[in-house]
Amino acid sequence: MEHAELNGRIDQLAVTVPLDELSLRRLKKRRLALRDQIAALETVNEPDEPA
């Protein structure tokens, strides 16, 4: 859910004028960190061998 919220905030910030590049970069970096956490959790939850 937080990842989706960040997507929405990034989209909103990208269309505002003047563009706040620093905030946009921070949000994108946070979104990437969340994506990495999600991928790590999915890897942990997957079984080692197919059933």
Buried (B, 14 or more C-beta within 10 A) or exposed (E): EEBEEBEEBBEEBEEEEEEEEEEBEEBBEBBEEBEEEEEEEEEEEEEEEEE
